[in-house]
Amino acid sequence: MMEQVRQTEWDSIGSPQWRRLVSAEETLAKVTPLLGAFGITRVANVTGLDTVGIPVVMVNRPNSRSLAVSQGKGTSLAAAKASAVMESIEAWHAERVQLPLRHGSYEDLRYALPLIDPALLPCHVDSLYTPHAQMLWAEGTNLKDGTGCWVPYEMVHTNYTLPLPTGHGCFQATSNGLASGNHWIEAVLHGLCEVIERDARTLWNLLPEAAQEETRVDLETVADPTCRALLAKFARAGVAVGVWDMTADTGVPTFLARIVQTSSGGQSSVRPASGYGTHLVPAIALSRALTEAAQSRLTFISGARDDMGREEYEHFLSEQEQERWLARIQLGPLLRDFNAIQGWRGQSLRDDLAELRTRLARVGIEDVIVVDLTRPEIGIPVVRVIVPGLEGVDGSPTYALGPRARCITGL
């Protein structure tokens, strides 16, 4: 089991650069004896399938009730293993939620229970939600004041086996905000950064292309040694890299990294890839984006993901599409100095969480709901973070723009 970490330990974390309570090696040592209990049958180092050399690991969990393959990345093999294993473990928890649930419509329950405002939750244009729609609800904790807040169960679990629970089809069902960690607060930070990242991505994607190009980062201004080492690996492998600053009005650094092979003449057998990263420390956010881009590229090379169809591979392997990506990376303007991006010098996880909530509050978002999925008999902290008012994942053409996105589009 994970050890219970005393408050004094996470008030002064040992490694401010990476914001981890313990090393990746220690995390692996704690969870490895439990892999069989989670149905994990394979932890595979797939780094060598590519020429880049940034560590990427895939984890197989054949009896998953959502995705059977999880991916992990990092600047070391141990970090990549820990990333992949913990992603699979958190999904296992979300597939087997053991919290008390309430059944009823918003109108049925809102007088007796503190409910989240459904109007602020991400959904699709064909949503089945009405105030009278019957659904399941799970209780979380609002970090604003520590009180309980009930949220749609559809946004908590990841058990997508059929038949789906009552009330599905009302809100966006994804893994957004699902996270684990060595301590509860570490898990909350991971989940909150992911939710903030998805909001920033959705808002940035709504900008005209000219406005997006104005956010492109001049990589020559990046001095962080970890990021420079990652960029060097891509360069040695003949992979072009472009980075855009997607940071939204929340002020939490968020980056998009796009990569594409340059030595193929537009006919590479490896499709272009993207990665995203969010963190209060810009260098950490950038390193996350770069390593995720490498992970995405290896996901395509290995063909391991069970949610990607053949048509997606064919589209991105077309010569026209690869040339379009390469042109945008190589010909776009370099307008943003990385050093001008606001940094953060907090020295504890408590500081990080408080600062994230402060930046959200500045744009009128004060509620951060955390549903604790930790199983006491296992002891690995797992949470689902839901932030009403932030945008959801815009990967579907049926995504319904939320209030922040509608402000940008004028709708």
TIGU-691844 format. One record per residue (C-alpha): residue number from 0; residue in one letter; z, y, x negated. Coordinates in steps of 0.5 Angstrom, whole numbers, plus 500, padded with zeros to 3 digits. Each point is the difference from the previous one (the first is absolute). Layout:
NODE  pos  code   pz   py   px
NODE  NUM     A    Z    Y    X
...
END
This chain:
NODE  pos  code   pz   py   px
NODE    0     M  500  500  500
NODE    1     M  499  507  498
NODE    2     E  507  503  498
NODE    3     Q  503  506  504
NODE    4     V  499  506  496
NODE    5     R  506  505  500
NODE    6     Q  498  507  502
NODE    7     T  502  503  493
NODE    8     E  494  495  497
NODE    9     W  495  503  504
NODE   10     D  503  507  499
NODE   11     S  498  500  493
NODE   12     I  494  495  499
NODE   13     G  499  498  493
NODE   14     S  492  501  500
NODE   15     P  498  507  503
NODE   16     Q  493  499  498
NODE   17     W  499  494  504
NODE   18     R  505  501  506
NODE   19     R  503  493  499
NODE   20     L  507  497  500
NODE   21     V  498  494  496
NODE   22     S  494  498  496
NODE   23     A  494  496  503
NODE   24     E  503  494  496
NODE   25     E  507  500  503
NODE   26     T  497  501  507
NODE   27     L  495  494  499
NODE   28     A  506  496  497
NODE   29     K  504  501  507
NODE   30     V  495  499  505
NODE   31     T  496  494  496
NODE   32     P  505  494  502
NODE   33     L  498  503  507
NODE   34     L  493  499  500
NODE   35     G  500  493  504
NODE   36     A  504  503  505
NODE   37     F  495  505  502
NODE   38     G  494  495  500
NODE   39     I  497  503  493
NODE   40     T  496  495  497
NODE   41     R  496  504  494
NODE   42     V  502  506  496
NODE   43     A  493  501  496
NODE   44     N  498  504  495
NODE   45     V  493  502  501
NODE   46     T  500  506  495
NODE   47     G  495  496  496
NODE   48     L  495  500  505
NODE   49     D  498  507  499
NODE   50     T  498  504  493
NODE   51     V  505  506  501
NODE   52     G  507  496  498
NODE   53     I  504  504  505
NODE   54     P  505  494  503
NODE   55     V  499  498  507
NODE   56     V  503  494  503
NODE   57     M  499  496  507
NODE   58     V  505  496  504
NODE   59     N  498  495  505
NODE   60     R  504  498  506
NODE   61     P  496  496  504
NODE   62     N  504  500  506
NODE   63     S  500  507  501
NODE   64     R  500  503  507
NODE   65     S  496  506  497
NODE   66     L  497  500  493
NODE   67     A  500  494  496
NODE   68     V  499  503  494
NODE   69     S  504  506  497
NODE   70     Q  498  504  494
NODE   71     G  504  504  494
NODE   72     K  498  504  495
NODE   73     G  504  504  494
NODE   74     T  500  502  493
NODE   75     S  503  494  498
NODE   76     L  499  492  502
NODE   77     A  507  500  502
NODE   78     A  499  506  504
NODE   79     A  494  498  504
NODE   80     K  503  493  501
NODE   81     A  506  503  503
NODE   82     S  496  505  504
NODE   83     A  496  494  503
NODE   84     V  506  496  501
NODE   85     M  504  505  504
NODE   86     E  494  502  504
NODE   87     S  500  493  503
NODE   88     I  507  499  501
NODE   89     E  500  507  504
NODE   90     A  495  497  504
NODE   91     W  503  494  501
NODE   92     H  506  504  503
NODE   93     A  496  504  504
NODE   94     E  497  493  503
NODE   95     R  507  498  502
NODE   96     V  504  506  503
NODE   97     Q  507  497  502
NODE   98     L  502  507  503
NODE   99     P  502  501  507
NODE  100     L  495  502  505
NODE  101     R  500  504  506
NODE  102     H  494  499  505
NODE  103     G  498  506  505
NODE  104     S  495  506  501
NODE  105     Y  502  507  497
NODE  106     E  502  502  507
NODE  107     D  504  494  501
NODE  108     L  504  501  493
NODE  109     R  500  507  498
NODE  110     Y  506  502  504
NODE  111     A  504  495  497
NODE  112     L  498  499  493
NODE  113     P  498  505  495
NODE  114     L  492  499  499
NODE  115     I  495  502  496
NODE  116     D  495  505  503
NODE  117     P  494  496  501
NODE  118     A  495  506  500
NODE  119     L  502  501  492
NODE  120     L  498  493  498
NODE  121     P  493  497  498
NODE  122     C  496  497  505
NODE  123     H  492  498  501
NODE  124     V  496  504  506
NODE  125     D  500  493  504
NODE  126     S  508  500  500
NODE  127     L  503  497  506
NODE  128     Y  506  504  499
NODE  129     T  503  504  506
NODE  130     P  507  502  502
NODE  131     H  500  494  504
NODE  132     A  497  494  496
NODE  133     Q  505  495  499
NODE  134     M  501  498  492
NODE  135     L  506  498  495
NODE  136     W  504  505  496
NODE  137     A  504  499  494
NODE  138     E  505  504  497
NODE  139     G  500  504  494
NODE  140     T  504  506  497
NODE  141     N  498  507  499
NODE  142     L  502  503  493
NODE  143     K  500  507  503
NODE  144     D  507  498  503
NODE  145     G  502  493  499
NODE  146     T  499  498  508
NODE  147     G  496  495  503
NODE  148     C  493  501  502
NODE  149     W  496  494  504
NODE  150     V  492  500  498
NODE  151     P  495  495  503
NODE  152     Y  500  493  497
NODE  153     E  493  500  499
NODE  154     M  501  505  494
NODE  155     V  505  496  497
NODE  156     H  498  493  499
NODE  157     T  494  496  497
NODE  158     N  499  494  504
NODE  159     Y  493  500  502
NODE  160     T  500  493  503
NODE  161     L  498  499  507
NODE  162     P  502  502  506
NODE  163     L  502  506  497
NODE  164     P  507  503  503
NODE  165     T  501  504  506
NODE  166     G  497  507  499
NODE  167     H  495  499  495
NODE  168     G  494  505  500
NODE  169     C  504  506  501
NODE  170     F  501  502  493
NODE  171     Q  497  499  493
NODE  172     A  502  494  497
NODE  173     T  500  500  492
NODE  174     S  504  498  494
NODE  175     N  501  508  499
NODE  176     G  507  502  498
NODE  177     L  502  492  499
NODE  178     A  504  500  493
NODE  179     S  505  496  496
NODE  180     G  504  502  494
NODE  181     N  506  498  496
NODE  182     H  504  504  504
NODE  183     W  500  503  507
NODE  184     I  498  507  498
NODE  185     E  495  498  495
NODE  186     A  496  496  506
NODE  187     V  501  506  504
NODE  188     L  497  505  495
NODE  189     H  494  495  499
NODE  190     G  499  500  507
NODE  191     L  500  507  501
NODE  192     C  496  502  495
NODE  193     E  494  495  503
NODE  194     V  501  503  507
NODE  195     I  499  507  496
NODE  196     E  494  497  496
NODE  197     R  497  498  507
NODE  198     D  501  507  503
NODE  199     A  497  503  494
NODE  200     R  494  496  500
NODE  201     T  498  501  507
NODE  202     L  501  507  500
NODE  203     W  496  501  493
NODE  204     N  494  495  503
NODE  205     L  499  505  506
NODE  206     L  498  506  495
NODE  207     P  493  502  499
NODE  208     E  497  496  493
NODE  209     A  500  507  497
NODE  210     A  507  501  501
NODE  211     Q  502  493  498
NODE  212     E  496  502  493
NODE  213     E  504  506  499
NODE  214     T  506  495  499
NODE  215     R  497  496  495
NODE  216     V  505  499  493
NODE  217     D  498  502  493
NODE  218     L  502  493  497
NODE  219     E  500  504  493
NODE  220     T  506  504  502
NODE  221     V  504  493  501
NODE  222     A  505  499  495
NODE  223     D  504  495  502
NODE  224     P  500  494  495
NODE  225     T  500  495  506
NODE  226     C  494  503  504
NODE  227     R  496  501  493
NODE  228     A  501  493  498
NODE  229     L  498  498  507
NODE  230     L  494  505  500
NODE  231     A  498  497  493
NODE  232     K  500  493  503
NODE  233     F  495  502  505
NODE  234     A  495  503  495
NODE  235     R  500  494  495
NODE  236     A  498  496  506
NODE  237     G  494  505  501
NODE  238     V  503  502  507
NODE  239     A  500  507  502
NODE  240     V  506  503  503
NODE  241     G  501  506  505
NODE  242     V  506  503  503
NODE  243     W  502  504  506
NODE  244     D  506  504  502
NODE  245     M  501  498  507
NODE  246     T  507  503  500
NODE  247     A  501  503  507
NODE  248     D  505  506  503
NODE  249     T  506  495  499
NODE  250     G  499  502  492
NODE  251     V  501  492  498
NODE  252     P  495  499  495
NODE  253     T  495  495  502
NODE  254     F  493  498  496
NODE  255     L  494  496  502
NODE  256     A  497  497  494
NODE  257     R  493  497  501
NODE  258     I  496  495  494
NODE  259     V  493  498  500
NODE  260     Q  497  496  494
NODE  261     T  495  504  496
NODE  262     S  497  495  496
NODE  263     S  496  497  505
NODE  264     G  495  504  502
NODE  265     G  502  500  507
NODE  266     Q  499  493  501
NODE  267     S  507  498  498
NODE  268     S  503  493  503
NODE  269     V  507  504  501
NODE  270     R  500  505  505
NODE  271     P  504  507  500
NODE  272     A  507  500  501
NODE  273     S  505  505  502
NODE  274     G  508  501  499
NODE  275     Y  505  504  503
NODE  276     G  507  502  497
NODE  277     T  506  505  503
NODE  278     H  506  502  496
NODE  279     L  504  506  499
NODE  280     V  498  499  492
NODE  281     P  493  502  500
NODE  282     A  499  495  494
NODE  283     I  503  494  504
NODE  284     A  496  502  506
NODE  285     L  493  500  495
NODE  286     S  502  494  497
NODE  287     R  501  496  506
NODE  288     A  493  503  503
NODE  289     L  497  497  493
NODE  290     T  503  493  500
NODE  291     E  499  499  508
NODE  292     A  492  502  498
NODE  293     A  500  494  495
NODE  294     Q  504  496  505
NODE  295     S  495  501  505
NODE  296     R  494  499  496
NODE  297     L  503  493  498
NODE  298     T  501  499  507
NODE  299     F  493  500  501
NODE  300     I  498  496  494
NODE  301     S  505  494  502
NODE  302     G  498  501  507
NODE  303     A  507  498  502
NODE  304     R  502  504  506
NODE  305     D  499  497  507
NODE  306     D  499  507  503
NODE  307     M  493  502  497
NODE  308     G  494  497  503
NODE  309     R  493  499  497
NODE  310     E  497  506  502
NODE  311     E  505  505  496
NODE  312     Y  498  496  494
NODE  313     E  492  501  501
NODE  314     H  501  507  502
NODE  315     F  504  503  494
NODE  316     L  495  495  495
NODE  317     S  494  504  502
NODE  318     E  497  504  495
NODE  319     Q  500  506  504
NODE  320     E  507  500  502
NODE  321     Q  502  499  492
NODE  322     E  495  505  498
NODE  323     R  504  505  505
NODE  324     W  507  498  498
NODE  325     L  498  501  492
NODE  326     A  496  507  502
NODE  327     R  507  502  503
NODE  328     I  504  498  495
NODE  329     Q  495  503  494
NODE  330     L  497  506  503
NODE  331     G  506  503  504
NODE  332     P  504  506  497
NODE  333     L  506  500  497
NODE  334     L  504  505  503
NODE  335     R  508  498  500
NODE  336     D  504  500  494
NODE  337     F  505  494  500
NODE  338     N  505  504  497
NODE  339     A  500  506  506
NODE  340     I  502  494  505
NODE  341     Q  508  501  502
NODE  342     G  504  495  496
NODE  343     W  507  498  502
NODE  344     R  506  499  495
NODE  345     G  505  496  505
NODE  346     Q  505  495  496
NODE  347     S  502  495  506
NODE  348     L  497  497  505
NODE  349     R  505  504  505
NODE  350     D  496  506  497
NODE  351     D  493  497  501
NODE  352     L  502  498  508
NODE  353     A  503  507  501
NODE  354     E  494  504  497
NODE  355     L  495  496  504
NODE  356     R  504  501  506
NODE  357     T  500  508  499
NODE  358     R  493  500  498
NODE  359     L  498  497  507
NODE  360     A  505  504  504
NODE  361     R  496  506  497
NODE  362     V  494  498  504
NODE  363     G  504  499  506
NODE  364     I  502  493  499
NODE  365     E  507  498  500
NODE  366     D  500  493  503
NODE  367     V  500  494  495
NODE  368     I  501  493  504
NODE  369     V  502  494  496
NODE  370     V  500  493  503
NODE  371     D  504  496  495
NODE  372     L  497  493  500
NODE  373     T  505  497  494
NODE  374     R  502  493  502
NODE  375     P  507  499  498
NODE  376     E  499  493  498
NODE  377     I  495  502  495
NODE  378     G  502  507  498
NODE  379     I  494  503  498
NODE  380     P  499  507  502
NODE  381     V  494  501  505
NODE  382     V  499  506  505
NODE  383     R  495  503  504
NODE  384     V  499  507  500
NODE  385     I  497  504  506
NODE  386     V  499  508  500
NODE  387     P  499  503  506
NODE  388     G  495  505  500
NODE  389     L  496  498  493
NODE  390     E  493  497  501
NODE  391     G  499  493  500
NODE  392     V  494  496  496
NODE  393     D  493  502  502
NODE  394     G  496  494  498
NODE  395     S  498  499  507
NODE  396     P  495  504  504
NODE  397     T  504  499  506
NODE  398     Y  506  504  496
NODE  399     A  503  505  505
NODE  400     L  501  507  496
NODE  401     G  507  502  500
NODE  402     P  503  507  501
NODE  403     R  499  501  492
NODE  404     A  493  498  500
NODE  405     R  498  504  506
NODE  406     C  503  506  497
NODE  407     I  495  499  495
NODE  408     T  494  498  504
NODE  409     G  502  505  505
NODE  410     L  500  495  506
END
